[in-house]
Amino acid sequence: MSRVARQPIKVPKGVEVMITGEDVAVKGVKGALTHRLPRQVTVTLSGDTLQVSMADASGQVRALAGTTRALLNNMVTGVSAGFERKLEINGVGYRAQVQGKLLSLTLGYSHPISFAVPEGITIETPTQTEIIVKGASKQQVGEVAAKIRAWRPPEPYKGKGIKYAEEVIARKEAKKT
């Protein structure tokens, strides 16, 4: 059996897990998420632990079991604690501001950029140069943060652009004459 799939998933208090056929639904304080299981993988709930098992031990099924376990663990973590991704804006005149369900970005283009915040995601701007993306789905939080970063990725010469807070930009030296 996969080493990852062997590990049980602890379900914290306040989180409900419902398994119906091939669907697993997880509901908690931060929201509700669902996942459809592959045919070769089964999930059992006993007490406050989830256990992933597989039909046979072939390589692809082992990989599916490990992936399923990781996805279910992310769902349980997401509905109980949530996920967040921090972005930093570097550049003169670059700024961000949340107006209702719109994120307004000024990134040196001739026009401001309006980004519609998807359902299930909250965006905060504690300062004009910081963006915090929060949500229950790890995949959706990462995707929204990547879409925001894609408007002006950091460039290596001056470091201007939108970068993840933990990201390190490898700076290049300017061309010499």
C-alpha positions in Angstrom: 0.0 0.0 0.0 1.1 3.6 -0.6 3.0 5.1 2.3 1.0 8.3 2.0 -2.4 6.5 1.8 -1.6 4.4 4.9 -1.7 7.4 7.2 -5.1 8.0 8.7 -6.7 11.4 8.5 -7.8 12.9 11.8 -11.2 14.6 11.6 -11.3 17.6 14.1 -14.4 18.5 16.1 -16.9 20.6 14.1 -16.1 18.8 10.8 -18.7 16.5 9.3 -17.7 13.8 6.8 -20.3 12.1 4.7 -19.4 9.2 2.3 -22.1 8.2 -0.2 -20.9 5.8 -2.8 -18.1 7.4 -4.7 -18.7 10.9 -3.3 -17.1 12.3 -0.1 -18.5 15.5 1.3 -16.8 17.5 4.0 -18.5 20.3 5.9 -17.1 22.6 8.5 -16.9 26.2 9.8 -15.2 27.6 6.7 -17.5 25.9 4.1 -18.3 22.6 2.4 -16.2 20.7 -0.2 -16.9 17.5 -2.2 -14.7 15.0 -4.0 -15.5 12.1 -6.3 -13.4 9.0 -5.5 -11.7 6.9 -8.2 -13.3 3.4 -8.7 -10.2 1.6 -7.3 -10.0 3.6 -4.1 -12.4 3.3 -1.1 -12.6 5.5 2.0 -13.9 4.4 5.4 -14.9 6.6 8.4 -14.4 5.1 11.8 -14.9 7.4 14.8 -12.9 10.5 14.0 -10.5 9.1 11.5 -10.7 8.6 7.7 -8.8 5.6 6.2 -8.0 5.3 2.5 -7.7 1.8 1.0 -7.2 0.5 -2.6 -8.5 -2.5 -4.6 -5.1 -3.8 -5.8 -1.4 -2.8 -5.4 -0.5 -1.8 -8.9 1.6 1.3 -9.4 -1.2 3.5 -10.7 -3.7 2.5 -8.1 -1.1 3.2 -5.3 -0.6 6.6 -6.8 -4.3 7.3 -6.9 -4.7 6.2 -3.3 -1.9 8.6 -2.1 -3.4 11.4 -4.1 -6.9 10.8 -2.8 -5.6 10.8 0.8 -3.8 14.1 0.2 -6.9 15.7 -1.4 -9.1 14.5 1.5 -6.6 15.8 4.1 -6.6 19.2 2.3 -10.4 19.2 2.3 -10.6 18.5 6.1 -7.9 21.2 6.8 -9.6 23.7 4.5 -13.1 23.5 6.0 -11.7 23.6 9.6 -8.8 26.1 9.4 -8.8 27.3 5.8 -5.9 28.2 3.5 -4.3 31.5 2.6 -1.8 32.8 0.2 0.0 36.2 0.6 1.1 38.3 -2.4 3.4 41.4 -2.3 3.4 44.2 -4.9 6.7 45.9 -5.7 7.0 48.9 -8.0 6.5 52.7 -7.9 2.7 53.4 -8.2 1.7 49.8 -8.1 -1.2 49.2 -5.7 -4.2 47.0 -4.9 -7.5 47.7 -3.3 -10.7 45.7 -2.6 -14.0 47.2 -3.5 -16.8 44.8 -2.7 -16.4 41.7 -4.8 -13.8 43.4 -7.1 -10.0 43.6 -6.6 -8.8 46.8 -8.3 -5.1 46.7 -9.4 -3.0 49.5 -10.6 0.1 47.9 -12.1 1.7 50.5 -14.5 -0.7 49.8 -17.4 -2.7 52.5 -19.1 -5.8 51.3 -17.3 -6.7 49.8 -13.9 -7.3 46.1 -13.8 -10.5 44.8 -12.2 -10.5 41.2 -11.0 -13.8 39.6 -10.0 -13.4 37.6 -6.7 -14.8 34.1 -7.3 -17.3 32.5 -4.9 -15.7 30.8 -1.9 -12.7 33.1 -1.9 -12.1 36.2 0.2 -9.4 38.8 -0.7 -8.0 41.3 1.8 -5.6 44.2 1.3 -4.2 45.2 4.7 -1.9 47.7 2.9 -1.8 48.9 -0.7 1.1 46.6 -1.5 -0.2 43.4 0.2 -2.9 41.0 -1.0 -4.1 38.0 1.1 -6.2 35.4 -0.7 -8.2 33.1 1.7 -10.5 30.2 1.2 -11.4 26.6 2.1 -10.2 25.0 -1.1 -6.4 24.8 -1.4 -6.6 24.4 -5.2 -8.9 27.4 -5.6 -6.8 29.7 -3.4 -3.6 28.8 -5.3 -5.3 29.3 -8.7 -6.7 32.7 -7.7 -3.3 33.8 -6.4 -1.6 32.6 -9.6 -4.1 34.5 -11.7 -3.5 37.7 -9.8 0.3 37.2 -10.0 0.0 36.7 -13.8 -1.1 40.3 -14.4 2.5 41.5 -13.6 4.9 38.7 -12.7 8.1 39.9 -11.0 10.9 40.8 -13.4 14.5 40.0 -12.5 16.2 43.3 -13.2 14.4 45.7 -10.8 12.2 43.2 -9.0 9.0 45.0 -9.9 5.7 43.1 -10.1 3.5 40.9 -8.0 5.3 38.0 -6.1 4.3 35.5 -3.5 5.4 36.6 0.0 7.8 33.7 0.4 9.1 33.9 -3.2 12.7 34.9 -3.7 13.4 36.8 -7.0 16.8 35.9 -8.5 18.1 39.3 -9.5 20.1 39.9 -12.6 22.8 42.4 -13.3 22.0 45.1 -15.9 23.8 45.0 -19.2 27.1 46.7 -19.2 28.5 48.8 -22.1 
